[in-house]
Amino acid sequence: MPDNAAAKALETHRRLLAYYGEPDLKERRDPLSELVVTILSQNTADVNTARAYRSLRERFATWEEVLEAPVGALEDAIRTAGLANTKAPRIHRILEDLHRERGSLDLDFLDAMSTEEARDYLMALHGVGPKTAACVLLFSLHKPALPVDTHVHRVSLRVGLVPPRTTPEKTQQLLEGMLPPALYYPFHLNVIRHGRTLCTAARPRCRECPLATVCDYAAASASCAL
C-alpha cells in the first residue's frame, strides 16, 4: 500500500487510542479453546458466546468427551450461541481431524511454528477462515495477526484505509502491511469498539467521531457534515 495509507492507519490508531484508551487484555486461552470460542462467536453477541462456551465446558470436562459425544449433544450445549446446527458439526469435525492426524486434542504445537506456518495449519482445518485463524494467532499464541471482523472491515472501508469493495480477507492483508505488529492487538480491539459504539452499520455518529476529519465516509456524506 502507498505510504499515505500506512500514515492514515497509524493516525486512525492514534486517535482511537486517545479516545478509547489502551484496550484491556483478553483472557488468554490455549489455542484449541480459543479456536472453539471464535467459532462460537460467529454471528452472535459476546454474551451469547460466553454462555455457550461455559455451557460446553460444564457439560464436557475434556475435548475427548466432546469428541466422543453425539453431535446433537454438542448442539444442545452450545445452542445459546446460535447456528448450533452449523457450529457443532464444525467443531466436532476439527476434533476428529486433530485426533486422527496427531493422536491428541490440542493445538499447542502451533506455538513453535512461524506465524505463516501456524496460519496455514489453522486454515487447513474444516471451516476455519482467515479471521478465525488470526484470532487464534493473536489472542492465544500472541503471534502477529490482525483479525478482520465485520466491524474492522466496515470501519476500514469507511475511513478509507482500504479501497472500496475490498474483501475482509484482503483488508486483513493490507492492514497487516500498514501497521507495526505491536499495534495489531490494540488496533483490532479499539476498531471493534468503535464499530460497536460510533461507527455502527446504521446511522454512524460522525459528529461524535474522533476519526471524522480523516474519514472518507464522513467527508462524502451530507448526514455526517461537521
Beta strands, then each sheet from edge to edge (+ up, - down):
end
